Amino acid sequence: MTNPYADLPWCAAPSVAPDRPDNVDDRQLIRAMISLLIRTRPSSDAEALKFLRHGFPNAPLATRLAALAARFNHHPEARSSYIPR
């Protein structure tokens, strides 16, 4: 089943959380999260979110979910080994 929203542009909305002290750009943060997911190869979405929560405890949930979605949209190799449960 093809995701009908996969080709739509994704724009980061401003966070409602207070600014992070290190001023990390959201796109850089999402890229770092995707790298973590590719390295750890979680076996489920729940496990992926657990890794993101432990690896990036101060990141908003919306950012972690965006990284999870972007992993499958922009990294086909991650999709091929993923088996939904």
Secondary structure by P-SEA (a helix, b strand, c coil): ccccccccbbbbcccccccccccccaaaaaaaaaaaaaaaccccaaaaaaaaaaacccccaaaaaaaaaaaaaccaaaaaacccc
